[in-house]
């Protein structure tokens, strides 16, 4: 894949995670953070980084757990 596209995915993922912390409401924060973390999973796979992939997979699972717990 084109390195510029890979970098764009990483930047977009980081921007979404950052924006999620500016939101009000736990549900909205978690949902936007899930999208950002999912993009980071794709980014981690593209750059062959196990640490980025595993961390963000864990984050997605934690967010899903707490969203289901609150429902």
VENNORPE-V746033 format. One record per residue. N is the residue number from 1. RES is the residue in one small letter. PHI is phi as a letter, one per 20 degrees, with the letter a starting at -180 (999 if undefined). NEAR is the number of other C-alpha atoms within 8 Angstrom. Layout:
n,res,phi,near
N,RES,PHI,NEAR
N,RES,PHI,NEAR
This chain:
n,res,phi,near
1,x,999,5
2,x,g,5
3,x,g,6
4,x,f,6
5,x,f,8
6,x,g,12
7,x,f,9
8,x,f,8
9,x,f,11
10,x,f,11
11,x,f,8
12,x,f,10
13,x,f,14
14,x,f,10
15,x,f,9
16,x,f,12
17,x,f,12
18,x,f,8
19,x,f,9
20,x,g,12
21,x,f,7
22,x,e,7
23,x,f,8
24,x,d,6
25,x,n,6
26,x,g,6
27,x,f,7
28,x,f,10
29,x,g,13
30,x,f,11
31,x,f,9
32,x,f,12
33,x,f,12
34,x,f,11
35,x,f,10
36,x,f,14
37,x,f,14
38,x,f,12
39,x,f,12
40,x,f,15
41,x,f,13
42,x,f,9
43,x,f,13
44,x,g,13
45,x,f,10
46,x,f,9
47,x,e,7
48,x,l,6
49,x,d,9
50,x,f,8
51,x,f,7
52,x,f,10
53,x,f,14
54,x,f,9
55,x,g,8
56,x,f,12
57,x,f,11
58,x,f,8
59,x,f,10
60,x,f,12
61,x,f,8
62,x,f,8
63,x,f,11
64,x,f,8
65,x,g,8
66,x,f,8
67,x,f,10
68,x,f,7
69,x,f,6
70,x,f,5
71,x,f,4
